[in-house]
Amino acid sequence: MAYFHGWDAAELVAGAASVACNRNAALFGLSLAFHRVVRAARQNRPQRSAEAATFVRDCLNRLG
């Protein structure tokens, strides 16, 4: 959810499901972002690589 719609939306959905949007969500986000970077590189889509790299930084910031 966070990758495509932002952390605010992810927190809202997680809260509605009574689940914490915490460290584990950020770690999963890193995994997804690395997958997206590799996929974008294989497809020669630099804009998507840049979007994934931005999300990696967001996840790292959430991890502290």
C-alpha positions as CSV (number, residue, x, y, z in Angstrom):
1,M,0.0,0.0,0.0
2,A,2.7,2.5,1.0
3,Y,4.7,2.0,-2.2
4,F,1.8,2.9,-4.5
5,H,-0.3,5.2,-2.3
6,G,2.1,6.6,0.4
7,W,2.7,5.9,4.1
8,D,-0.4,7.9,5.2
9,A,-2.7,5.6,3.2
10,A,-0.8,2.5,4.4
11,E,-1.2,3.6,8.1
12,L,-4.9,4.3,7.5
13,V,-5.5,0.8,6.0
14,A,-3.4,-0.9,8.7
15,G,-5.3,0.9,11.4
16,A,-8.6,-0.1,9.9
17,A,-7.3,-3.7,10.0
18,S,-6.1,-3.3,13.6
19,V,-2.5,-4.0,12.4
20,A,0.5,-1.8,13.2
21,C,2.3,-0.1,10.3
22,N,5.6,-0.4,11.9
23,R,9.2,-1.6,11.4
24,N,8.1,-4.8,9.7
25,A,6.1,-2.8,7.1
26,A,9.2,-0.7,6.3
27,L,11.3,-3.8,6.0
28,F,8.8,-5.4,3.6
29,G,8.7,-2.1,1.7
30,L,12.5,-2.3,1.2
31,S,12.1,-5.8,-0.2
32,L,9.4,-4.6,-2.6
33,A,11.4,-1.5,-3.6
34,F,14.5,-3.5,-4.5
35,H,12.4,-5.8,-6.6
36,R,10.9,-2.8,-8.4
37,V,14.4,-1.3,-9.0
38,V,15.6,-4.5,-10.6
39,R,12.5,-4.8,-12.7
40,A,12.7,-1.2,-13.9
41,A,16.4,-1.7,-14.8
42,R,15.6,-4.7,-16.8
43,Q,12.8,-2.8,-18.6
44,N,15.0,0.2,-19.1
45,R,12.6,2.5,-17.3
46,P,14.8,5.0,-15.4
47,Q,11.8,6.9,-14.0
48,R,10.5,3.8,-12.3
49,S,14.0,3.1,-10.9
50,A,14.0,6.6,-9.5
51,E,10.6,6.2,-7.9
52,A,11.8,2.9,-6.3
53,A,15.0,4.5,-5.0
54,T,12.9,7.3,-3.4
55,F,10.8,4.7,-1.7
56,V,13.9,2.9,-0.4
57,R,15.0,6.2,1.2
58,D,11.5,6.6,2.7
59,C,11.7,3.1,4.2
60,L,15.2,3.7,5.6
61,N,14.0,6.9,7.2
62,R,11.1,5.1,8.8
63,L,13.6,2.5,10.2
64,G,15.6,5.3,11.7
